[in-house]
Amino acid sequence: MAYRVFISHSAQDQGLVISLANLLSKFGVEVFVAEWYLTPGERLDKKVFEQIKKSDCIVVLLTRNGMRSSWVQQEIGYSLQRDKPVIPMVEKGIEPKDLAALQGREYIEYDRYQYQQALSKLSTYVKSLKLRKEEKEKVLLVLGGLLAFLLLVSGGGK
């Protein structure tokens, strides 16, 4: 099963979002960005919250624009309520006390003039989460096969 990431961001940060999405997709990560998947007539909140539910983790771009976005704040709250892993990327200069629900959590610092380093850290971390998920799925598959074998063997003796 694919590893899915929802990117929470301000619409004003499209360049950063595109760079991150391209980098993550090189690692085989499925990326969801709300405005890239238009469904005219559908409620935007329903679409966004459904995609957050389907995602393995949420990347939150807390730039100066993102900090002011009410959508970003709602997406953070919804993700935390659903116990989704939230990975914040925080623009340099934003005070930790301004992180609201994410205050006290580790984050990746982002410098808008040298953003490649932050994107690299973030994508490497997401890749490690993806690999962990794949390992768990392999273990479950092996255990499932072993259980099926044991059931077959134990039922075959009767």
URJO-V104571 format. One line per field, one symbol per residue. phi: phi as a letter, one per 30 degrees, with the letter a starting at -180 (. if undefined). burial: I if it has 9 or more other ideal C-beta (glycine too) atoms within 8 Angstrom, else O. A space follows every 10 residues. Layout:
BEGIN
phi = ???
burial = ???
END
This chain:
BEGIN
phi = .dccbcccad edceeddded ddddddcicd ccbeddbdbe jddddddddd ddedddaccc ccdddddddd deddddeddd ddhddccdcc dejddedddh dcdicdbcdc cdcbdedddd eddddddddd dddddddddd dddddddddd dddddddc
burial = OOIIIIIIII OOIOOIIOII IOIIIOIOIO IIIIOOOOOO OOOOOOIIIO IIOOIIIIII IIIOIIIOIO IIIIIIIIII OOOIOIIIII IOOIOOOOIO OIOOOOIIII IOOOIOOIII IIIOIIIOII OOIIOOIOOO OOOOOOOOOO OOOOOOOO
END
